[in-house]
Amino acid sequence: MANRPASTLLSLALGLLAPDAGAQAAPATVRVGYFSTSLPLMAAQSNGYFADENIALGTFQVRSSVQMFQRVRDRLMDVAISSPDNPVNYRLNAHNAVGEPLDVTMLFGGDLGLQLSLVSRAPFPSFDDLRGKRIGVDAPDSGFAYVLYEILRQHGLETPRDYTLVIVGGTPLRLNALRAGTIDATLLNADSVVRARNEGMNVLAPVSDVASPYLGTVASVRESWLAANPGVAVGFVRAYRRGQAWALDPANHDAAIAMLRTLPGTPLALAEQIYAQLTQDPTGLIPDARLDRRGLLEVIRLRDRNGGFESDQNLRWLDTPASGLFDLAAWRRATNAAVADDVIGPESNPLHVKTWAETHDPVLIGGHDAHGHDADGDLE
């Protein structure tokens, strides 16, 4: 056999080493933190929606919002699923619990509170019973804390005069603290409030008493991560949105119930109640994972009314893309939306039938906000 030229042998060798042009790139790892178990996240994982986007998901159930955003700060967590008040706090307040402002921004919305309510132990069925008692929070200056303060204030209770704040951690931990009797009342939502009601605890007041609609959950990332991983972000949004749609589709009822029953201590009847909360309640999952801007504005207003900003803020401006609090570019690409369908007219959950008195809302129709800033009424 004739000797082959050295150049031919080199080409063959390089061809053996070259990757297959049709081979898929290694999956991108996305590390997600959450408080309460999410049916859309479970569905997206088990149905392979993240795998379809070539994403390998790592999940971590956090104990508190401080722990969550410490991990975000240290780049140990890519996506934080939490109350929108947390990214508002950690972006805008320099002296927050992690010691520095973070470049966090919201990608999409999850729900309108999932029956977020003030819940008390059985021996304390009224607000008067809570005087002098221990009230549990995740953190005293972020998350659901301002909802708690506002509800209690409506009923004549102020801290520290009338009750003692106890820092407990996330929602599942606060439910366990109620069970153990180490706190007497707290805010609960999602499956925790359903479980508390079934265990004979008192649901004293819903979030709608102080804010409606109320944006309950968002997914947040660091802007630096988003800039470095734009395609991964779009894939994550697309997969999560598919999980949300799957959870809301009545055709998947039986499979969803079976999925919920894999949670510890969740018999059939309880799973049905949790599913109904997610899919039929006005505070349930938001179709298409839209970011409800009216609900976000309510979150911002609650923080402002309770002195939660270190410096004067233009509330109208915070609820616009210019503020950086949210970046819907990945959501738009994932949904093929020309503009963000993030609720400028009717609320994002069609079950929510509250009629907005826009003629009495200067932030929405023009005039000035609580600090005298201009509000031109255009939520875009």
Secondary structure as UniProt FT lines:
FT   HELIX           6..17
FT   TURN            21..22
FT   STRAND          28..34
FT   HELIX           39..46
FT   TURN            47..48
FT   HELIX           49..52
FT   TURN            53..54
FT   STRAND          55..61
FT   HELIX           65..73
FT   TURN            74..75
FT   STRAND          79..82
FT   HELIX           85..92
FT   TURN            94..95
FT   TURN            97..98
FT   STRAND          104..111
FT   STRAND          117..120
FT   TURN            122..123
FT   HELIX           128..130
FT   TURN            131..132
FT   STRAND          133..137
FT   TURN            140..141
FT   TURN            143..144
FT   HELIX           145..154
FT   TURN            155..156
FT   TURN            159..162
FT   STRAND          163..167
FT   HELIX           171..180
FT   STRAND          185..188
FT   HELIX           190..198
FT   TURN            199..200
FT   STRAND          202..206
FT   HELIX           207..209
FT   STRAND          217..222
FT   HELIX           223..228
FT   HELIX           230..248
FT   HELIX           250..252
FT   HELIX           253..260
FT   TURN            261..262
FT   TURN            264..265
FT   HELIX           268..280
FT   TURN            282..283
FT   HELIX           287..289
FT   HELIX           293..305
FT   TURN            306..307
FT   HELIX           315..318
FT   HELIX           321..323
FT   HELIX           329..335
FT   TURN            350..351
FT   HELIX           358..360
FT   HELIX           362..365
FT   TURN            370..371
//
